Every structure is written in structure tokens, then in C-alpha cells.
Amino acid sequence: EGFMEDGEISNFGMYIMALYFSLYTLAGIGYGDINPQTQVEYCIVIVFMLFGAFLWGSVIGDLVNVLQNASLDEVLHQRNMDTLNDMVRQYNMQPDLQRKLQLYMIQSRSVYHSTFVQENIMSKMNPELGMDLNYTVNHAWLDNVWWLKPIARSVFTVRLTIAFQSVLHCPEERIRHRDRLYVIVRGICIHGTHVLTKDRVWGVDMLLVQDHLRKMHVTMTLSYVHATFLTREALMRVAEDFPEERAHLRRSYRKLCVTRGIIYMAQEKKKQIEAELARGSGPARMSMTAAGLNLEAAGPQKKDFFTRFSQTTMHESGMEYLDDEQVHRKPSK
């Protein structure tokens, strides 16, 4: 009804029926037993089929978007791998180098997790919640840093954790930085004579500014090592906003200076005695005891040693001697 003119189907009616059957087929509705009978019914069905097709397409699109973004690190990893593969093809790299680069990219996924927690979660929390989260996540390595353990539950430590930077080291890589505190997130390495694994630290003496008082050990990675590190400059920058914690760091610095200084002076004295013994002369042969030192001869020099040592460390560090409540750093000349 409404399609016939002079006993034949009109051109408009032919277009309406063609559009109806096309949408019927493309939308996947299927051919049923109930069909429109008039031109108006065909037009109404066409409108509903168009609306249903757009609605179904929108639902499918949202579902695909949810599945695609369910894991942000997976999406980022796939993008990085695609970029890497394009670079490999562009420069025609050797298969061995390709495998090394791909393995490095796979291992670097853990770096994204660490950075995400610092930049998007911990840095935006209120202080109380941030302290609880920071201690829960990082208490294992905080307890291994003796000068951070007493202040582990503080806003200062939260700010300090955010100041850490993430880095991924390859196997058999040597790490020689001296003014950094390193924390192992994942992997195995050798520091001096110690094997370090997850949540172990090295570079605790980064508080010192005197290189001769530090332990100069080279760190060798045995596997891919994901670590975070804190520089001395970043530590001092964060401490500027926390006077109490800065005073605690200053006391820790003095304690470390004294203990390492005593060891250093004892080693120097030992070298001097060994050199005199090797030459077969000097007072060392006459005053040697079972410990290798004459306590009576060392007694009168005790005051001079501590006087010289305190003056040397204060001068080299650029920090003047004040009480614990008024510790500050003098500008370097």
C-alpha cells in the first residue's frame, strides 16, 4: 500500500524497499515472518533499524575501549614494543641486538609500576594516608638505612620517596656512583663482597662529602636490576623544608664522620707503621705491642687527632658547627 502507481511500483517505493532490505541484511537482523505492509511502516522500520545499528555499534566500541585500557602498562608496553620494532626494521639491526633490546623493554615494565605509584598515587595523597602507604610499601628497605629508620613514619620520608628516581641496569653492568643511595626493587647484584637482592640498599654513606671516608666498592649486576636511587642534592633539597629531620640528618652525618674518620686514621697509622717496619727503622720497631700500637704513645695525641679531624670534616663539608636546633649550611664561596 502506497508503493503502487498505475499498477506498478513507483520509483520512490522501489528506493524505500531497497533501503529496507539493505539495512535488514547489513544489520544482521534476519528475515522474519512479520514484514511491514505499507510505505509508512517501511519508513518507521528503517528508522528503528538505523537507530539500533548505531546504538549497537556504540556499545561494542565502549566495550572494546574498556578491554583495551584495562591495563595501562600493557598498552604502554605494546606501544613501546611497536616503536622498537619499527626502529629495528629501519636500521636493519642484527638479531642478537634485537633480542637484547626486546628483553630490556620487557624488563622495563616494572619501572613503570614504580614511577606510577610515586607520581600518580603517593604524591597526591594527604600526609597521614601518604605516611601509612609509604611505610607499608617501603618499610623493608627503610629499615635497612640506619639514619632513615628513626624517621620512617614521617611526611619527610614520603617526600623523600617521591624524590627517588628509577633506573634499569643490564646484566654485568658496573655501577660506580658514590653520592647516591640505591635501593633494589628487583634483581641481583654484588656490592663489594655482599650479594644484594630485593629491598637491600647500598650507598648509605652518601651523607658524607669526604670521598676518602666513603667505602669505594664497585657494584656489579648479575641480572637485570631495577633500582631506585636518591642523590645527595635531592636529599638536601627535601630536608630544607623539614628542620627537625634536617637536624637528625646532621647528627647522623657527624656520627658517620667520627666513626669513618677513626677507621681512616687507624688505617693510615697502620700503613705508616708497616712502611717503617719495611724500612727497618723508626720508633715503630721499639714501641710495637701485640695490637701493633703503643697505647701510651697514642694517648697524648688523642686530643690533637679529634681537634684536627673535626676541623677537617667541618671545613670540607662546608657546614658550620651549631647545636642540633640551629643546623644550617653555609653558602659555598
C-alpha angles and dihedrals in degrees: 000000000000093000099084127088119176090345095308134093111264122235092247091051091050091054092048093052092045091052091047095053092043093054090042090057099039094047090054092231094136131217113291136185094253114074133170114261107193134049091250091053091051091052093049092049091049091054092049092048091052091048092048093048093052092045092050091047091052092051092049091048093052091048092052090047091052092050092046094051097038089104114033094187090052091053092048091046093051091050092050091048091051090051090048092050090051090052091048091054093044095054096032093231124196117262092244092055090045091056092048092051093046092049090049091052091049092051092047092068090087089059089061091055092052093047092046093055092049100044104032106030116021096039092055100048128100114259098256095049091041092055092051093048093044094051093045093051100037107026092106094066096029088064089055093060105075096200093050098044096080091052099036093121100057141101087245091063091049091054089045093053091052089053091060117106125215124231135173119215124198124231116283092017119146119225115200106167112135105186098054136092109221126200120190113226096174135352141043130273141162120239111186103310096337128095110220127200138167116342093007118128140204134185094055088148090065085112088077123088093191108091093197090063095052126091104248101208122154115226118220120194117222095189138003103310121201106197139164122217138195122205123217090241091056091048093053092044092055093043091059090077095048113059096180094050090045090055089051090052090049091054090048089050092053092047091050091047092053096046095044091041092056090050092047094050091047091052091048091049090050091051090050092051092047090050091051091048090050090054090046094230143085133066092292093084091051098046102037115131132183090279092046095248135086105232093197091054092046094050100076090048095056096090093045091050096053092043092052093043096050091047092048096049094045091048096047094046094048091227120125122222110259133150120275094265096051104042114144139151123252116227112257115250 
